[in-house]
Amino acid sequence: MDSKRPNRRGFLKGGAALAGLAAGAAQSAKAQPPVTVLRAKGVSKEQVAYGDRSRHETSIRTPVAERTSPDAFGLVFHVNAPLQDLVGSITPSSLHYVATHRGAFVPDIDPKEHRLMIHGMVDRPLIFTMDDLKRLPFVTRQHFIECAGNRAKPTHMTVQDTHGLTSSSEWTGVLLSDLLKEAGVQKGASWIVAEGAEEVKGASSIPLGKAMDDCLVAYGQNGEAIRPQQGYPLRLLVPGFEGIFQTKYLRRIKVVEQYYMTYNDYGHISEDPRTAALGNQIGPKSVITFPSGGQKLPGPGFYEISGLAWSGGGAIRRVEVSTDGGKTWKDAELRTPSYPMAHTRFGFHWKWDGKECELQSRCTDELGTVQPTRAQVAKYWNEPVDKVRVRGTDNTVFPWRIASDGSVRNGLA
């Protein structure tokens, strides 16, 4: 019976910390201006039809540091999600990162006219309308998407710069395996080629085994239709594979007997087998989003370190945090359900003493693969740590340095 009693000393210790926070909040509350009540006459028809966020929430996506978007020609390159401002594990559709479009503009597709064709080495070539697809059994799953260019550089200032080319959403659609079974895959087939409807036809070759496993032909994102920048009205989800395989504006899937070189594959393949092995599946990866670059701690005291972890190899099983530059590690808590190939939010209790320090995180996925350090990657490639060239997606442990004044900066700088 006694063993089940709460630890009174621990409770009081934790209570004191909370009381300190509450006292600060109470003092702060006295200085707060009165709450402004929204009245019906101040609500527009647009707000009624499609809700807006509070005017006090100003988080936005930003172009990658290396290139302006839109550029002088109106073209969009890569646009980063504001990871530092997000909570939970789901990225709002309006803040999901955007990758380069294969053409001048985002296609404006009428879903009533859109078609998906499945052909090639199949018994029954099929053409589906959007209504056809929505009549079929569906699944809803959380999965992340990450661009292979999502890699940290010493010049990057914030976590939006270092890791902003990844997002995680709840996707709804039809399993690709169901469509392929309906078409009847012929003996000898081993790959599929997925093509989108962009001006420059984005296409990717995907192993048939992966296509028959967990790929999703998605028409829904976070409870509504996929946004145009994310492939409206239809996109292919290849869980755990790098972003180039997640074909947007999906219109054609061809079943073939061998690997096909496509526009998307150019620059994403290598004759070096060690490099090629890193080119498809995203390795286990994590990053601390608070405290992170550009933020400032007001002073010594209790803080909740928070961040995201994900892996193309499956669900996240463990996240560890170091507050001394990787010398020692302690387990963090997983604060959201850990789904395969999805972002998982973690948290870690930390009492900062006001001294300079370095924060890091590392994760382990369900395969037992541990996120590597830059030193481990450098040793693997036999290159100096400060000059190591990352192959595939950069999933190395990333450091944030905290100065005695509470300012946070990139630990690679």
ABEGO torsion letter per residue (X at the ends): XAAABBBAAAAAAAAAAAAAAAAAAAAAAAABBBBBBBBAAABBAAAAABBBBBAABABBBBBBAABBOBBAAGBBBBBBBBAAABBEABBBAAABBBBBBBEABBBBBBAAABBBBBBEBBABBBBBBAAAAAABBBBBBBBBBBBAABBBBAABABAAAAAAABBBBBBBEBBAAAAAAAAGBBBGBABBBBBBABABBBBBBBBAAAAABABBBBABBGGBBBBAAAGOABBBBBBGBBAAABBBGBABBBBBABBBBBAAABGABBABAAAAAAAABBBBBBBBAOBBBGBBBAEBEBBBBBBBBBBAAEBBABBBBBAAGGABBBBBBBABBBBBGBBBBBBBBBBBAGBBBBBBBBBBBAAGBBBBBAAAAAAAAGBBAAABBBBEBBABBBBBBBBAAGBBBBAAX
